Amino acid sequence: MQTCHSVHDLESFAIDKAPRAAYYIPEYISEAEEECLLRQIYNAPKPKWTQLSGRKLQNWVTTINLGSHAILDFYLPISQENQNQVPSTEDERHILSLLLEPRSLLVIREALYTSYLHGISPQNDDTLNSTVVNLDCCSANAGDTLERDTRVSLTIRYVPKVLKTPLLLGRRR
């Protein structure tokens, strides 16, 4: 992978049209690194996968900055049979969209991480418009319609420890 960016370097990748603080780095890993990672993902033992509605995932506990965990999400394009179940109206809480191209890195911090929800709407394609706030950093253009393919997403989150006392299981003595 590329060398780690300092906070100062990260600022050069800030998405100006998004609430503070979102950063998008296209082509963060090489095609060879992507291929190696995907090979590891697809070769994971079946018990490692959890099946959810519209996706499956692997949950990994990491040693990166104690309190972190990693989730690997695997999204398949929505099937033609289930396309009629997709809501036709946009959620009123929707404030922006991001285009996450293959091999890219998205960093979310501060209030954008702690105060906003995120999600992926289940659909077969995306027509890019002005709500895509990082479009100027991507290879696609406004008005383009991109057909969705399988999406693999690795998310590393800091999860602070909130329980200050040890958890006791069983009967009290």
N, C-alpha and C positions, 0 to 999 in steps of 0.2 A: 504494500500500500504506500501511498504518498506519505511524506513526512507529516507529522502532526503540525497543525496550524496553531499559532498563539492567538489569544483573544484579539490582539491588534490585527493580525492577518485575517482573522475571521470577519472582522468588520468590513473588509473589502468585498465580502460575499453577501452582505446584508441585503435583504429584499426591502427596498424602500417603500413599496406600496402596501406592505403588510404591517400589522401592528408590531411594535417592538417585542420580541427580538426573534427574527427568523432569518436564517442564512441558507443559501442554496449553492452547492458546489457541483457543477456538472462534471461528468467523467472523473469522479473521485478515485475509482479503482479502474484498473485496466481490464480489457476483455479476457486476458489470461487469468487474472485474479477472479473475475466473475465466474469463469468456467470452472475453476478449482472450487470455489465456494458452492456453486450449484451442484457439483458432483458430490460434495460432502452432504449437502442437504438431501438430495435424492437417495443417497445411500444410508440415511439414518434408519435405525430399526423402527419397525411399525409401532411398537409401544411408545415411542417418543412423540408421536403425533397425537394431537387432540382435534377431533372433528367438531366444528361449529357450523352454524348456519352461514352458508356462502363462503366459507374459508376453512382451512385447517391450520394448526400452528404447532410449533415446538417451543416450550418454555425452558430457558436455560438460566441457571443461576451463575453469575460471573463473579470474578474477584476484582473487576475493574472498580476502583474507588468503593470500597465496602459500602453496601447499600444499593448497589446496582443490580439490575437483572436484564436479561436479553430475551426478546420474543421474536421468533421467526414466523412471519405470516405468509401464507401461501394462498393467493386469491385466484380462482379460476374465473374466466369470463362467464357472465350470466347465461344460462342455457335458454334456448328459444322457448322451451316449455314454461319456464318461470318468468319470462319477460313481462307477462301480463300482471304479475304480482308486484311489479315495481311501482311505487307511488308516482303519480303524474305531476304533482305540484312540488315546488322547491320548498324546503324547510325554511321558515321565516327567520331562523337563527343563523342561516348561512351568510357569512360575511365575505368570504373569498375562496378562491380555488388556487391550487398549486399544481403544476405539471412536474411530476417526478419521473425523469427519464432514466433508462437503465444506467447502472453504475454511478448514479449520483448520490450525494450526501445532503440531507436536510437536517439542520440543527435548529431546535426550538428551545428557547430559554425564557427566563423571566416571566412576566404576566402572560405571554402567549402560551407558555407551557402550563402554568398553574391555573389560569382563569378561563381558558377556552377549550371547548370540545372539538374533536376532529373525527372524520370518518370518510368512508369511500362509498359513494352511491352505487348501487348495483345496476349497471347498464352495460350495453355492448360496445358503445363508442362514446366519444367526447368531442363536441364541437367547441373549439377554443374561442373565447371571447374576452372582454375586458375584465371579467372577474378573475382571470388567471394572472395573478400578480407577479409571477416570475417569468413571464413569457419572453421578455427581452434577454433572458439568460439561456434560453432553450433553442433547439434547432427547428422547432415548429413555429408557425405563424398564426396570428388571429384569423379566424375563419376556417382553418384546417379542421377536418374531422379525423380523429385518430381512432382506429379500431382497437379495442382492448384485447390483450393476450393475457396469458398467465402472468401474474405479478408476484414476485417474491420480495418481501420486505423484512429487513432486519432492524429491529427497534431496540435501542439500549436506553433504559430509563434509570434515573436516580430515584430510588424509593427510600425515603428516610425511615429509619427505625422509629416507631412511635410508641412501642411498648417498653417502658422503662424498668419494669420488674419482671423477673422470670415467670414464665407461665407454668403453673403447677397442674398436672393432670392426675386424676385419681381421687381417692378419698382423703379427707383431712385426718390427721392422726390426733 
